[in-house]
Amino acid sequence: MVTLQDILAARERLRDAIRPTPCPQSDHFTERTECAAVFFKLENLQRTGAFKERGALNKLLSLTPEEREKGVIAASAGNHAQGVAYHARRLGVRATIVMPERTPLIKVSRTRDDYGARVVLKGANFDEAYAEALRIQAAEGLVFVHPFNDPHVIAGQGTIALELLEQCPDLDVVLVPIGGGGLISGMACALKELKPGIQVVGVQTATIASMKASLEAGVLTELTATGSTIADGIAVKRVGERTFEMVRRYVDAVVSVDEEEIAAAILTLLEQEKSVVEGAGAVGLAALLNGRVPQTKGKRVAIILSGGNIDMNVISRIIERGLVKAGRLVQLEVRLPDRPGMLARLTSRIADMRANVVDLHHERAFSQAGLDEAMVEVTLETTGPAHIQELEQALRELGWQVARK
């Protein structure tokens, strides 16, 4: 089992290559929640956009000259891949990375084009990519760099906790994302050994909460994902043997959050903290905002924002859905007389009500309107739910039928 001494040694090893990340207090979330204070540890600001390079570099620095000469291989959904590739290039070590076929393009391009690794896309998920990496390792004699179930990787991730306690020594609770368990294992070990009274809570996506299921069963349990997840960085069917034992020893609780909660947390971080965070990195805030960790009430809480490598198309969809939920984007169906000037009258009334037209579709043939009517679908930017109700009332006062889509 990884010890505090291993983590302290990793910090000395990484000191010249890994920059400490900030841990500012959030005024917004301190005021919004019942916590005494909320801090965000910004691991999304690492060179490769995620905490993973800590463990990857610690592992690479432990290799013998003979192992460096052979080259390394890793399997990853993206962040571990970039950490291994970036530091392998720095150290002059050849790196091969196997990634799932649906890995976000930004992670693939950075690993291959920016950091110079050979990238192999194989499998629908991490576990299938992992199996392919083991096959290539055996065939080519490469050194395997495991993303979480490796003592050097775990110790490297634990260095975050050392920084955290130096920056915020009075913390009561720390919320940490869990995939395979490498991050929380190293962090929980350091936190509990240095400050036994602190509470460490792990957070998983409900789509595939393999650590939570394993703890509840008392044995390692392999799960099958119940759907796709935007938290692809922690979508692991089976956690590691080492990490499972360390979580059982050091972690106080493991909770899960759903996809809508994760998406809302990503949007809130973008809007309120000006932080770009991927799904896996946002689960801690999602758990806090949705009442999954009642032990944070009145406490000083740190949330690990573990990574920021999110596809811009995903961010776009999250923003649009978030605006709809907040009532700042709405689509209305308006049935009006099919006569000259009616469309102009509609848009004029919308302008009078201070709403902005984003999209408009005028339909006759394929709508349910009568022969002398037209159906107009109009997408509007509004200031909120009350504004939408005012718009609907104003259009109905003109004698038109209005329905919200």
C-alpha positions as CSV (number, residue, x, y, z in Angstrom):
1,M,0.0,0.0,0.0
2,V,1.2,3.5,-0.8
3,T,2.4,5.4,2.2
4,L,2.8,9.1,3.1
5,Q,6.5,8.7,2.7
6,D,6.0,7.6,-0.9
7,I,3.9,10.7,-1.5
8,L,6.5,13.0,0.1
9,A,9.2,11.4,-2.1
10,A,7.0,11.9,-5.2
11,R,6.7,15.6,-4.3
12,E,10.5,16.0,-4.3
13,R,10.8,14.1,-7.5
14,L,8.2,16.3,-9.3
15,R,9.1,19.6,-7.8
16,D,11.0,21.0,-10.8
17,A,8.5,19.8,-13.4
18,I,5.0,20.1,-11.9
19,R,3.8,23.6,-10.9
20,P,1.5,23.9,-7.9
21,T,-2.0,24.8,-8.9
22,P,-4.1,27.6,-7.2
23,C,-6.8,26.9,-4.7
24,P,-8.9,30.1,-4.4
25,Q,-12.0,30.5,-2.3
26,S,-15.2,30.9,-4.2
27,D,-17.3,33.8,-2.9
28,H,-20.3,32.7,-5.1
29,F,-20.5,29.1,-3.9
30,T,-19.6,30.0,-0.3
31,E,-22.7,32.3,-0.3
32,R,-24.9,29.9,-2.3
33,T,-24.3,26.8,-0.2
34,E,-24.5,26.2,3.6
35,C,-20.7,25.7,3.7
36,A,-18.5,27.9,5.9
37,A,-16.2,28.3,2.8
38,V,-15.8,26.6,-0.6
39,F,-12.4,26.3,-2.3
40,F,-11.6,24.9,-5.7
41,K,-8.3,23.2,-6.4
42,L,-7.7,24.1,-10.0
43,E,-5.9,21.0,-11.5
44,N,-7.6,21.9,-14.8
45,L,-4.8,24.5,-15.1
46,Q,-2.0,21.9,-15.4
47,R,0.1,22.0,-18.6
48,T,-1.9,19.1,-20.1
49,G,-5.2,20.3,-18.6
50,A,-5.5,17.6,-15.8
51,F,-4.0,16.2,-12.7
52,K,-2.9,13.0,-14.4
53,E,0.5,14.2,-15.4
54,R,1.6,14.1,-11.7
55,G,1.3,10.3,-11.5
56,A,2.5,9.8,-15.0
57,L,5.7,11.7,-14.5
58,N,6.3,10.1,-11.1
59,K,6.1,6.7,-12.8
60,L,8.3,7.7,-15.7
61,L,11.0,9.0,-13.4
62,S,11.0,5.6,-11.6
63,L,12.0,3.7,-14.8
64,T,15.4,2.2,-15.2
65,P,17.6,3.2,-18.2
66,E,16.7,-0.1,-19.8
67,E,13.0,0.4,-19.3
68,R,13.2,4.0,-20.8
69,E,15.0,2.5,-23.8
70,K,12.1,0.1,-24.4
71,G,9.5,2.8,-24.4
72,V,6.1,2.9,-22.6
73,I,2.5,2.2,-23.3
74,A,-0.7,3.4,-21.6
75,A,-4.4,3.1,-22.0
76,S,-6.5,6.1,-21.3
77,A,-9.7,8.0,-22.0
78,G,-7.5,11.1,-22.6
79,N,-6.0,12.8,-19.6
80,H,-3.6,10.1,-18.5
81,A,-2.7,9.8,-22.2
82,Q,-1.7,13.4,-22.4
83,G,0.2,13.3,-19.1
84,V,2.3,10.2,-20.2
85,A,2.8,11.6,-23.8
86,Y,3.9,15.1,-22.7
87,H,6.4,14.0,-20.0
88,A,7.7,11.0,-22.1
89,R,8.6,13.5,-24.8
90,R,10.3,15.7,-22.3
91,L,12.4,12.7,-21.0
92,G,13.1,11.3,-24.5
93,V,11.0,8.2,-24.0
94,R,8.9,6.7,-26.8
95,A,5.2,6.5,-25.9
96,T,2.3,4.6,-27.3
97,I,-1.2,5.4,-26.1
98,V,-4.3,3.3,-26.7
99,M,-7.5,5.3,-26.4
100,P,-11.2,4.4,-26.8
101,E,-12.6,5.1,-30.3
102,R,-15.0,7.8,-29.0
103,T,-12.4,9.8,-27.1
104,P,-13.0,13.5,-27.6
105,L,-11.0,14.8,-30.5
106,I,-9.3,17.4,-28.5
107,K,-7.6,14.7,-26.3
108,V,-6.6,12.6,-29.3
109,S,-5.1,15.5,-31.2
110,R,-3.1,16.8,-28.2
111,T,-1.8,13.4,-27.4
112,R,-0.7,12.7,-31.0
113,D,0.0,16.1,-32.6
114,D,1.1,18.2,-29.6
115,Y,2.9,15.7,-27.5
116,G,4.2,13.3,-30.2
117,A,2.9,9.9,-29.0
118,R,1.8,7.1,-31.2
119,V,-2.0,6.9,-30.8
120,V,-4.0,3.7,-31.3
121,L,-7.8,4.1,-31.2
122,K,-9.4,0.8,-30.1
123,G,-12.6,-0.2,-28.3
124,A,-15.8,1.4,-27.1
125,N,-14.5,2.2,-23.6
126,F,-11.5,2.3,-21.4
127,D,-11.6,-1.4,-20.5
128,E,-11.5,-2.4,-24.2
129,A,-8.6,0.1,-24.9
130,Y,-6.8,-1.4,-21.8
131,A,-7.1,-4.9,-23.2
132,E,-5.6,-3.7,-26.5
133,A,-2.7,-1.9,-24.7
134,L,-1.9,-5.1,-22.8
135,R,-1.8,-7.0,-26.1
136,I,0.6,-4.4,-27.7
137,Q,2.7,-4.4,-24.6
138,A,3.3,-8.1,-24.8
139,A,4.0,-8.0,-28.5
140,E,6.4,-5.1,-28.4
141,G,8.0,-5.5,-25.0
142,L,6.9,-2.0,-23.8
143,V,6.6,-0.8,-20.2
144,F,3.0,-0.4,-19.1
145,V,2.0,2.8,-17.3
146,H,-1.3,2.1,-15.6
147,P,-3.6,5.1,-15.2
148,F,-4.5,4.3,-11.6
149,N,-3.6,0.9,-10.2
150,D,0.2,1.7,-9.8
151,P,2.0,2.8,-6.6
152,H,4.1,5.4,-8.4
153,V,1.0,6.8,-10.1
154,I,-1.0,6.9,-6.8
155,A,1.8,8.6,-5.0
156,G,2.2,11.2,-7.7
157,Q,-1.6,12.1,-7.5
158,G,-1.2,12.3,-3.7
159,T,1.0,15.4,-4.1
160,I,-2.2,17.4,-4.7
161,A,-3.2,16.8,-1.1
162,L,0.2,18.1,0.2
163,E,-0.3,21.3,-1.8
164,L,-4.0,21.5,-0.6
165,L,-3.1,21.4,3.1
166,E,-0.4,24.0,2.7
167,Q,-2.8,26.3,0.9
168,C,-5.9,25.6,3.1
169,P,-4.7,24.1,6.4
170,D,-8.2,24.5,8.1
171,L,-10.2,22.3,5.7
172,D,-12.9,20.0,7.0
173,V,-14.1,18.1,3.9
174,V,-12.5,17.4,0.5
175,L,-14.6,16.2,-2.5
176,V,-12.6,14.1,-5.0
177,P,-13.7,12.6,-8.3
178,I,-13.3,8.8,-8.6
179,G,-12.8,6.7,-11.8
180,G,-10.3,3.9,-11.2
181,G,-9.4,5.4,-7.8
182,G,-5.8,6.6,-8.3
183,L,-6.5,10.2,-7.5
184,I,-8.5,9.7,-4.3
185,S,-6.2,6.9,-3.1
186,G,-3.1,9.1,-3.1
187,M,-5.0,12.2,-1.8
188,A,-6.9,10.4,0.9
189,C,-3.7,8.7,2.2
190,A,-1.9,12.1,2.5
191,L,-4.9,13.9,3.9
192,K,-5.7,11.3,6.6
193,E,-2.1,10.7,7.6
194,L,-1.4,14.5,8.0
195,K,-4.9,15.5,9.3
196,P,-6.8,12.5,10.6
197,G,-10.0,14.5,11.4
198,I,-10.5,15.6,7.8
199,Q,-13.3,14.0,5.8
200,V,-12.6,12.7,2.3
201,V,-15.6,12.1,0.0
202,G,-15.4,10.5,-3.4
203,V,-17.8,11.3,-6.2
204,Q,-18.6,9.1,-9.2
205,T,-21.0,9.3,-12.2
206,A,-24.1,7.2,-11.5
207,T,-23.8,5.9,-15.0
208,I,-20.9,3.6,-13.9
209,A,-20.2,4.0,-10.1
210,S,-17.9,1.0,-9.8
211,M,-16.1,2.1,-6.7
212,K,-19.3,2.8,-4.9
213,A,-20.7,-0.6,-5.9
214,S,-17.5,-2.4,-4.8
215,L,-17.6,-0.8,-1.4
216,E,-21.2,-1.7,-0.9
217,A,-20.5,-5.3,-2.0
218,G,-17.3,-5.5,0.1
219,V,-15.4,-7.0,-2.9
220,L,-14.2,-5.7,-6.3
221,T,-17.2,-5.5,-8.5
222,E,-17.2,-5.0,-12.3
223,L,-20.1,-2.9,-13.7
224,T,-21.5,-2.3,-17.1
225,A,-22.3,1.3,-18.0
226,T,-26.0,2.1,-18.0
227,G,-25.6,4.7,-20.7
228,S,-23.1,7.2,-22.1
229,T,-21.6,9.8,-19.8
230,I,-20.1,13.3,-20.2
231,A,-17.8,12.3,-17.4
232,D,-15.8,10.0,-19.7
233,G,-12.6,10.5,-17.7
234,I,-14.0,8.5,-14.8
235,A,-16.1,5.9,-16.7
236,V,-14.2,2.8,-15.4
237,K,-16.0,-0.5,-15.1
238,R,-13.6,-2.0,-12.6
239,V,-11.4,-0.1,-10.1
240,G,-7.9,-1.2,-9.2
241,E,-7.0,-3.7,-6.4
242,R,-4.6,-1.2,-4.8
243,T,-7.0,1.7,-5.1
244,F,-9.9,-0.3,-3.7
245,E,-8.0,-1.2,-0.6
246,M,-6.8,2.3,-0.1
247,V,-10.3,3.8,-0.5
248,R,-11.6,1.3,2.0
249,R,-9.0,2.4,4.5
250,Y,-8.9,6.1,4.0
251,V,-12.2,7.4,2.4
252,D,-15.2,8.3,4.5
253,A,-17.9,8.1,1.8
254,V,-18.5,7.6,-1.9
255,V,-21.5,9.2,-3.6
256,S,-22.8,9.5,-7.2
257,V,-24.4,12.2,-9.4
258,D,-26.4,11.9,-12.6
259,E,-25.7,13.4,-16.0
260,E,-28.0,16.4,-15.7
261,E,-26.4,17.4,-12.5
262,I,-22.9,17.1,-14.0
263,A,-23.9,19.2,-17.0
264,A,-25.4,21.9,-14.7
265,A,-22.2,21.9,-12.7
266,I,-20.1,22.4,-15.8
267,L,-22.2,25.4,-16.9
268,T,-22.2,26.9,-13.4
269,L,-18.4,26.7,-13.1
270,L,-18.1,28.3,-16.5
271,E,-20.6,31.1,-15.7
272,Q,-19.7,31.8,-12.1
273,E,-16.0,30.8,-11.7
274,K,-14.9,31.4,-15.3
275,S,-13.4,27.9,-15.2
276,V,-13.6,25.4,-18.1
277,V,-14.0,21.9,-16.5
278,E,-14.7,18.6,-18.1
279,G,-17.5,16.2,-16.8
280,A,-15.2,14.2,-14.6
281,G,-13.8,17.4,-13.0
282,A,-17.3,18.8,-12.2
283,V,-18.7,15.9,-10.2
284,G,-17.6,17.2,-6.9
285,L,-19.5,20.5,-7.3
286,A,-22.5,18.5,-8.7
287,A,-22.6,16.5,-5.5
288,L,-22.3,19.6,-3.3
289,L,-25.1,21.5,-5.1
290,N,-27.5,18.5,-5.1
291,G,-27.3,17.6,-1.5
292,R,-25.2,14.4,-1.8
293,V,-22.8,15.5,1.0
294,P,-24.8,16.8,3.9
295,Q,-21.6,16.6,6.1
296,T,-20.4,19.8,4.4
297,K,-22.9,22.0,6.2
298,G,-21.0,24.7,8.1
299,K,-17.7,23.2,7.0
300,R,-14.7,24.5,5.1
301,V,-14.8,22.4,1.8
302,A,-12.3,21.9,-1.0
303,I,-13.4,20.5,-4.4
304,I,-10.9,19.1,-6.8
305,L,-11.5,20.3,-10.3
306,S,-9.5,17.5,-11.8
307,G,-9.5,18.4,-15.5
308,G,-10.6,20.8,-18.2
309,N,-10.2,18.8,-21.4
310,I,-13.7,19.0,-22.7
311,D,-14.9,19.0,-26.3
312,M,-16.1,22.4,-27.4
313,N,-19.2,20.8,-29.1
314,V,-20.1,19.3,-25.7
315,I,-19.8,22.7,-24.0
316,S,-22.0,24.3,-26.7
317,R,-24.7,21.7,-26.1
318,I,-24.4,22.1,-22.3
319,I,-24.7,25.9,-22.6
320,E,-27.8,25.7,-24.8
321,R,-29.6,23.1,-22.6
322,G,-28.6,25.2,-19.5
323,L,-30.1,28.3,-21.0
324,V,-33.4,26.5,-21.7
325,K,-33.5,25.2,-18.2
326,A,-32.9,28.6,-16.8
327,G,-35.6,30.1,-19.0
328,R,-33.2,32.3,-20.9
329,L,-33.9,30.4,-24.2
330,V,-37.4,29.3,-25.2
331,Q,-39.1,28.0,-28.3
332,L,-42.7,29.0,-28.8
333,E,-45.3,27.8,-31.3
334,V,-47.6,30.6,-32.4
335,R,-50.7,30.0,-34.5
336,L,-51.8,33.2,-36.3
337,P,-54.0,34.2,-39.3
338,D,-52.3,33.5,-42.7
339,R,-52.6,37.1,-43.9
340,P,-50.0,39.7,-45.1
341,G,-48.3,41.6,-42.3
342,M,-49.0,39.0,-39.5
343,L,-45.4,37.8,-39.3
344,A,-44.2,41.4,-39.1
345,R,-46.7,42.0,-36.4
346,L,-45.4,39.0,-34.4
347,T,-41.8,40.0,-34.6
348,S,-42.7,43.6,-33.8
349,R,-44.6,42.5,-30.6
350,I,-41.6,40.3,-29.6
351,A,-39.3,43.3,-30.0
352,D,-41.7,45.4,-27.9
353,M,-41.4,42.8,-25.2
354,R,-37.5,43.1,-25.3
355,A,-37.0,39.5,-26.4
356,N,-34.4,38.6,-29.1
357,V,-35.3,36.3,-32.0
358,V,-32.7,33.5,-32.4
359,D,-34.5,31.4,-35.0
360,L,-37.9,31.5,-36.8
361,H,-39.7,28.9,-38.9
362,H,-42.9,29.8,-40.8
363,E,-45.0,26.7,-41.7
364,R,-48.2,26.1,-43.5
365,A,-48.3,22.7,-45.2
366,F,-47.0,20.5,-42.5
367,S,-48.6,22.0,-39.4
368,Q,-51.8,21.3,-37.6
369,A,-53.1,24.9,-38.3
370,G,-56.2,25.5,-40.3
371,L,-56.3,26.4,-44.0
372,D,-56.4,30.1,-43.2
373,E,-53.7,29.9,-40.5
374,A,-50.0,29.5,-40.3
375,M,-47.8,28.1,-37.5
376,V,-44.7,30.0,-36.6
377,E,-42.0,28.4,-34.4
378,V,-39.8,31.1,-32.9
379,T,-36.8,30.6,-30.6
380,L,-36.2,33.5,-28.3
381,E,-33.5,34.8,-25.9
382,T,-35.3,36.0,-22.7
383,T,-34.3,37.2,-19.3
384,G,-36.0,34.3,-17.4
385,P,-39.2,32.4,-16.7
386,A,-41.2,35.5,-15.7
387,H,-40.2,37.2,-19.0
388,I,-41.4,34.1,-20.9
389,Q,-44.8,34.3,-19.2
390,E,-45.1,38.0,-20.1
391,L,-44.3,37.2,-23.7
392,E,-46.9,34.4,-23.9
393,Q,-49.6,36.7,-22.4
394,A,-48.8,39.5,-24.8
395,L,-49.1,37.3,-27.8
396,R,-52.4,35.8,-26.5
397,E,-53.8,39.2,-26.1
398,L,-53.5,39.6,-29.9
399,G,-55.9,36.6,-30.2
400,W,-53.2,34.1,-31.2
401,Q,-52.7,30.6,-29.8
402,V,-49.3,30.1,-28.1
403,A,-47.7,26.9,-26.9
404,R,-44.3,26.3,-25.4
405,K,-42.2,23.6,-27.0
